[in-house]
Amino acid sequence: MDRPLTQNIDPARGPLDLKGYQRAGGYQAAGKALRNMTPEEIIRQVTDAKLRGRGGAGFPTGRKWVGIPKGGDEPTARYLVVNADEMEPGSFKDRILLEGDPHQMIEGVIISAFAIQAHTAYIFLRGEYTYAEQRLRRAIGEAYAAGHLGPRVLDTDFRLELHLHMSAGRYICGESSALLSALEGRRAIPRKEVRSTTTGLWGKPTVVNNVETLYNVPHIILRGVGDYLSLSRSANDGGTKIYGASGRVMHPGWWELPMGTPLRELLEEQAGGMCKGCGFRALLPGGASTEFLLEPHLDVAMDFDALGSVGSRMGTGTLIVLDDRRCPVGMVHNLETFFARESCGWCTPCRDGLPWTESVLRALEQGQGEDGDLEILEQLAKRMGPGHTYCALAPGAAEPLQSALRYFREDFERHIRERRCCYV
């Protein structure tokens, strides 16, 4: 099976250095893009390849790039920012890429920056990713020494400065506008109704892309649109995807597979099914801020549109599996505790709604639940939903809650009726 994103990754060997990456075909795509293609041609290829953002939202990458203002009256300063602040619970795909093949990150940045004509790029990296930091700094140093970054990238007239910025380590920093605030040295809070492509970093046009998204770019340029599309099993999404699974499965881990691989194949073949003595009950398909799916949903394809059609989201594509021996109320309480702690406090539904949600769930777990608590939780999930907050943190936190109330209501009611958790 063709695995372009992870073909160079070997945990036993460690990441390739510059010479090793070049021997494996590295920087050929960057050379082709900078010497033989215009920025418009690169954007057209990325658009035709149906590359959608791998950070969770699934926004078409080419459409985002084309939103950068062009023309003589537009700002000459523009930026490319890589969102590597991977703090979504249950997600670890970007860490795998950054630790395993840092030069592919740099090559993706070079091509993408050239496409939007940005001469400064930042990698905004999660503060806890120390191995990734070490390996990226080494690779960036090698790239500068070889002339792959700097005033004449790959001996062309294109210049690019690449900076690695370590995050302070808050979940909100993964939200693109809050990330830009943090990168400017200010409090990490979201910016409501501001398009970063026109008013981004320091008020200049900025593109923010996820790590895995940019890892796809060199392969589109080098292999061509048709070949890239052939890697996918999805009609509306090109390429491969790094999927993962955690929970009580036989083989928790990650796999690069065709986009659109069915959930059942991921769970039963790649993850090896459930551990002995555990039955499958549900899963979150894309990290903690997605809605639960049940056994009847397992034949759905893991792509953006198919998962949306059954009421959940692709998110990061990393499954969190719930077995029949674990309390769903306790699982949701654990998630909401995280989200409440990580709220930036900038808007009322998130600042007040999430701690209230956590306290009600804690009372249920401790046998102190009361009649009416489930209605309170339903109202909180509604008030924290889309359109009521500055960013997607609270709406994302509401997704597992509202789906748990729908699918596991009997468990919630038993907590109140029996005044205890039924799984301990």
N, C-alpha and C positions, 0 to 999 in steps of 0.2 A: 504494500500500500504506500502511495506517495505521501510523504510527510514533509513538505517544504519548510514549515515553521520550526520543526525540531530535528531536522536531519543532521545537524551538527552537534546535537547535545548528547553527551556521554558522561553521566555523573562519575563514573570510575576514572575518567581521564581529566575532567575539568574542562573549562572553556578553551576554545581555540584562541591562540594569539593571532596577531595580524597576519603573519605569514601563513599560518595554518588556515585561517579563514580565506585568504586569497587562493590558496591551493584548492580549497573546496568550492571555488567559484565566486567567492565574496568580492564585492565592490564592482563586479562586472555590470550589474544593473545600474549602479550609480554612474559609472563611466558612460554607459549607453544613454542614460537620461540626460546627463549634462552636456554631452558632446553631440548627440544626434537627434535630440528631441527638444521641442519648445515646451514651456510650462503648460500651455493650452493642450498640447498633445498628451502630456502626462495626465492631466486632469480628465481628459476624455477617456483615456484607457482605464483609469481607476473607476470612473463612472460606469463605463460599459462592462467592467468586470463585476459589477454589483457588489462591491465591497461596502459593507455596512459596519458602523462602529461597534467594536467588540467590548466596549466598556459597560454596556447594559442597555442603552437607549436604542441602539440599532439605527442611528441616523445615517443616511447614505454619505459616505466619505467624500465622494466627488462633489456632491451638492454643497457640502459644508465648505470645501475649498473654493468653489466658484463664487461663494458669497463674499470673499475678500474684495474690497473695492479696488478698482483699477482705473487708470487714467492719469493725466498730467496733474490734476488738481487733488488727487488723493494722497494721503500720507505716505512718505517713502519708508518710514519706520513701520515695520510689521514683525510679528513674532509667531514662532511655532512653539507650542508648549506640549510636552508629553505628560499625560496624567499617569504616573506610576505610583500613586498613593493608594495602593490596593488594600483597603481596610474592610471590604465587604465580608462579613462572617461567612465562612465556608468557601472562600475563593482564594486561589493561590496560583492561577495560571500565569500571571505576569511575572511573578517571582521565578517560576521555572524558566521562562525565556531570558530574563535579565541575568540570572546567575549562570545559565547554560550557554548562552551565545550573545554576549554583549555587543560584538561587532555588527551583528545583524540589526540591532537597535540603531546603531550609528548610521548604517547604510540607509535604513528606512527614514531616518531624520534628514539625511542629506537630500534624498530624492524629494521628500515631501516639502522641505523648506524651499528647494528650487522651484517646485510647482507653484507655490504661493509667493515666491520671490521674497522670502524672509531671510535676513542675513544674521539673525540671532535666534537661537533655539535654547530651550530649557527642558531638562528632564526633572520633573518634580517627583522625587522618590520618597516613599514611605520611610520614616525615620528608623524603624526597626529592621529594615532590610540591609543589614550591615554587609553581608556577603555580596549582595548585588552592588552596593556602593563601592566596595573594594574592586570588584571586577570591572565595573563601568569606568571607574577612574583610571584603571590600568589601560583599558581599551581606548579611552579618549586620549590619553597620553600617547599611545602608539599611533593613533590616527593623526594627531597633530604632527608628530615627528615625521610621519611619512607624507605629509602634505595632503591628507584626505580631509582635513579641517584647516581653517585659517584663511589667509588672504587669497589663495588660489587653489580652490578645492580640486583635487585630481588634475592639477595643471590646466585649469580653465579659468575664465574670468569671474567665476562665481565665488563669492566669499561667504564664509559661514563660521560664526563663533558658537560653540556649544558649551553650555554650563550645566553642571549637576547641582541641583538644589535639594537639600535634605529637609523633609517635612517635619513639622513639630509633632506630628503623630496623632491628629484628630480625624475622626471619620468624616467630618464636614469638609475637610480639605480635599476629599475626592470629588466633591461637587464642583463643577468647572469654574463657576464664577467665584465661589469661596476660595478655590485654589488660587485664582489670580489675585485675590485680595491678600492672601498669605504670601504669595510670591513678591508682592510689592512691599512686604514688611508690615502689613496692617493686620488687624483682627480678621480671622477667617470667617467671614459672613457672606452669605449669598447676595447677589445683586439682582433684584427683581426686574424682569422685562428689559434686560440689557443684552444685546447680541454681541458676543465677543468678536465676531468677524468684522464688526464695524467699530466697536468701542470696547476693547479688551484690556490687555496689559498696559498700564500707564496711559489708558485712553486711546491706544493705537489698535489697528486691526490685528486680530490674533486668532489663530486656529488652535484649539485644544483637542488632541487625539489620544486615545488609549494606547497603551504599549502594544497589545496584540494587533490592533488595527495597523500600526505602522510596520510591524513585522511582515505583514502581507504585501506591502507595497513593492519591495524589490522583486518578488516573484511574479507579480503582474507585469512589470516592465520587462523582465528578462524572458519570461515564458510566453507572454502574449495573452490577450484576453480569452481566446478560445480555450487554450490549455488550462488557464486558471478556472474558468467556468466548469470545465469537465471534472474538476476535483470535487465538485459539490453534488449532493443528492437533492438539493433544494432548487425550486424553479426561480426563486426570487433573491437568493443569496449565493454569492460565489465563494469558492475556495474551501479551505478546511477550517476546523475550529478545535480549540483545545477545550475538551470537556473534562470534568472531574467528578468524583463522588466521595462523600464522607458519610460516616454513620456506621451502623452494624451490618456492613456488607463484607463479603469474603475478601475482596481485594480493593480496598480504598486506594485511590490514586488519580492519575490524570492520563489522558490519551488524546493524541491528535487524530481526528477522524473527519470524514467528509461532513460539511455543513448539511444539516437535515437528517443526521443519523437518528433513528427512533429512540425514544426514551427506554423502551423495553430492551433494546440491544445494549444500550449503555449499562443498564442495571443488571441484566442477567448474563450477558456475555463478557463485557469488559470488567465490570465490578464483581462478577462471579456469583451474583445473587446474594440472598440474605445469609447471615451467619447461622450456624446450626442452632436450632432452638428458637430462632427469631422469625417471625412472619412479617411480610411487608404490610405497611399500613398506608403510608403516604410519603410524599417527598416535596421539597421545595426545589424547583428546577434550575434556578439561577442565582443561588445565594440566599441570604436571609430575608431580603426585601422583595420576595416574590410570593405568589399565592400557592397554597398546597394543591397538589394534584394526587388523584387516587388511582387505583388499579385500572379502572376503565379508561384512563387517560394515557396508559403506558405505550400505546401504539402510535401516539402522535409524534411527528417529526420534531426534533430539537432545532427549530429555526424561529426567527422572530415572528413571522406571520402565523405559523401553525400553532405555536404556544399561545399567541394572543387570541386565537379562535376558540380556545378552550378555557379562557378566563385567567390565564397566568401570563408570565413574561419570560423571555429568554434570559434576561439579566446577564450574568457572567458565564452561564452555561455550566455551572458547577453544582451538582446535586447535593442536597442535604437530606438524607434518607431517615424517615421515622419508622421504627419497628413497633410491633404490637406489645412490647414489654416496657416501652417508655411512655410516660404520661404526656399527652399533647398539650395539656394546660401548662405543665412544667416547662416544656420546650418553648412554648410561646412566651411564658414569663421570662425565661432566660434571654430570649431575643429582645423583648421589650425593655428589659433592664439595660441591655447594651445600648439600644437606641436612645433611651431616656438619658443615659450618662453622656452620650455623644452629641446631643442637641446643642447647637450653638446659642440657643436662647433668643434668637433674633425676632421670632414671631410667636404670638401667643398660642396658637393651636399646638405647636411643637413644644414650646417651653413649658407649658402647663399641662397639655394633654398627655404627653408621654409619661411624666412622673405619676399622673393620676392613673393612667392605664397600668403602670407597673405596680402601684399600691393595691389596686383592685385584684390583680392577678396574684400578688403575694398573699393577700388575705384568703383567696380561694385555696391556694396551696397549703396554707397553714390551718385550714379548717375553720376560717372565720368569715366565709362568704355569706352573703345575705340575699334574700329575694330582691330582685331588681338589679343585681350586679351585672347580669348579662345584657340587660337593656342599656345600662350605663356604658358598657364596653362597646356595644353597637353604635351608640351615639358618638362616642369618642372616635371610633374608627371612621365614621362619616365625617366628623368635623376636622379630622386630620387628613382627609382625602385630597385629591387633586383640586386645585383652584382655591384652596384655603390657606396656603402657606407660601413662603418665599422660594422654597426649593423642594426637592423630591425626598428629603429625609423622612419627614413625617408621613407622607403618602406611602412611601416604601415600607415604613414600619407598620402601617395600617394593613398592608396586604396579607401577611401571615395571620394577623389577628382576625380580620374579618372572614377569611376563608376557614380558619380553625373554628370559629363560632358557627359557621355554616355546616362543616363536615363532622365536627366532633362535639356537637351541642350536648349530647348525652353525657359525655365526660365532664363538661362544665357543670351540668345540672347535678350530677352525682357528687361533685365536690361540695356543692351547697347542701344537698339533701343529707349526705352522710357526714358532713363536716370534717372531711379529711381527704387527702390524696389517695386515690384507690390503687395506686401503683407502688406503694411502699408498705 
